[in-house]
Amino acid sequence: MWGKLLDDLAVDAQMTERERKSMEELTFLDRARIIEKRLGGSAQLTQAIARRLEGKYYALAHAFIQALPGKGTPSFLPSPPPPKQVNQWKIIMIEAITMNYDTLFEAATRGAGMLRLAG
């Protein structure tokens, strides 16, 4: 998986097949550093990774996220009413942290109406 991603990124960096073959003996981290320099820096590497991981359709696991109650549209679950009190509600909040590369996760959370905070 990592080797394929790095090879694809090397193609994005316009590395020749010979250059890509010569990097096969290196660790993934060393290969990534070389590709980062060829692309022009960490911002360009980040953009290239995001493009490579971008998808049109998300999987069933991503779809389950849409079923979760989110901060944007809280899900109200009735809790048992205490004596002589009706319509008590409990708000459920869900939090998640990603590396901002998983655009499918992002799409699923938007579909669920979850609030996204970047930081």
VENNORTA-V182296 format. One record per pair of residues at least 4 apart in sequence whose C-alpha atoms are under 7 Angstrom apart, sorted by the first residue. I is the first residue (numbers start at 0). GAP is how many residues later the second one is. If there is no record, write none. Layout:
((I/GAP) (I/GAP))
//
This chain:
((0/4) (1/4) (2/4) (3/4) (4/4) (5/4) (5/26) (6/4) (6/13) (7/4) (8/4) (8/26) (8/39) (9/4) (9/5) (9/10) (9/25) (10/4) (12/22) (12/25) (12/26) (14/4) (14/5) (15/4) (16/4) (17/4) (18/4) (19/4) (22/8) (25/4) (25/5) (26/4) (27/4) (28/4) (29/4) (30/4) (31/4) (32/4) (33/4) (34/4) (35/4) (35/5) (35/6) (35/9) (36/4) (38/5) (38/6) (39/4) (40/4) (41/4) (42/4) (43/4) (44/4) (45/4) (46/4) (47/4) (48/4) (49/4) (49/51) (52/48) (52/49) (53/49) (54/48) (54/49) (57/4) (57/46) (58/4) (59/4) (61/42) (61/43) (61/46) (62/45) (63/4) (64/43) (64/44) (64/47) (65/42) (65/43) (65/45) (65/46) (66/45) (68/4) (68/5) (68/6) (68/23) (68/24) (68/25) (69/4) (69/5) (69/23) (69/24) (69/42) (69/43) (69/44) (70/22) (70/23) (70/43) (70/44) (71/41) (71/42) (71/43) (72/40) (72/41) (73/17) (73/18) (74/16) (74/17) (75/13) (75/14) (75/15) (76/12) (76/13) (76/14) (77/10) (77/11) (77/12) (78/9) (78/10) (78/11) (80/4) (80/5) (80/6) (80/7) (101/4) (102/4) (103/4) (104/4) (105/4) (106/4) (107/4) (108/4) (108/5) (109/4))
//
